[in-house]
């Protein structure tokens, strides 16, 4: 999460989202754009973690129904 706030573009690149990281970097190089870039990266990270958690729960439910 700290990486998403301090270096938002790098947060995307580390997670394999190269094109999104480049777009975020373009936004980040402006002083005013740094805050929206950091918010975008943090929200994206949170959504990705929630999606992984939901997928894990769905798999567990499907396995218990067998």
Secondary structure, 3 states (H helix, E strand, C coil): CHHHHHCHHHHHHHCCCHHHHHHHHHHHCCCCHHHHHHHHHHHHHHHHHHHHHHHHHHHHHHHHHC
